[in-house]
């Protein structure tokens, strides 16, 4: 396994486990956490970093791009529709 691939995979696994634990505590929390996927503007903002790294073709860079894309989409969604 590429050494540059370990860090983003661990961070993504942490996010998945955190979402699962939140869902166990409060049903529906996962849907609220990942709501940015259904927001068109946030999804478009998330696609920009992913598309930017697709040109390189490296698996490690792609993993970092997916992580950056998901975090960017989440932030854009939070700015567009702030919760209580």
TAPE-V475610 format. One record per backbone hydrogen bond with DSSP energy under -0.5 kcal/mol. CO is the residue of the C=O (numbers start at 1). NH is the residue of the N-H. If there is no record, write none. Layout:
co:CO nh:NH
co:CO nh:NH
This chain:
co:2 nh:5
co:2 nh:6
co:3 nh:6
co:3 nh:7
co:4 nh:8
co:5 nh:9
co:6 nh:10
co:7 nh:11
co:8 nh:12
co:9 nh:13
co:10 nh:14
co:11 nh:15
co:12 nh:16
co:13 nh:17
co:14 nh:18
co:15 nh:19
co:16 nh:20
co:17 nh:21
co:18 nh:22
co:19 nh:23
co:20 nh:24
co:21 nh:25
co:22 nh:26
co:26 nh:29
co:28 nh:32
co:29 nh:33
co:30 nh:34
co:32 nh:35
co:34 nh:37
co:35 nh:38
co:36 nh:39
co:38 nh:40
co:39 nh:43
co:40 nh:44
co:41 nh:45
co:42 nh:46
co:43 nh:47
co:44 nh:48
co:45 nh:49
co:46 nh:50
co:47 nh:51
co:48 nh:52
co:49 nh:53
co:50 nh:54
co:51 nh:55
co:53 nh:56
co:53 nh:57
co:58 nh:62
co:59 nh:63
co:60 nh:64
co:61 nh:65
co:62 nh:66
co:63 nh:67
co:64 nh:68
co:65 nh:69
co:66 nh:70
co:67 nh:71
co:68 nh:72
co:69 nh:73
co:70 nh:74
co:71 nh:75
co:72 nh:76
co:73 nh:77
co:74 nh:78
co:75 nh:79
co:76 nh:80
co:77 nh:81
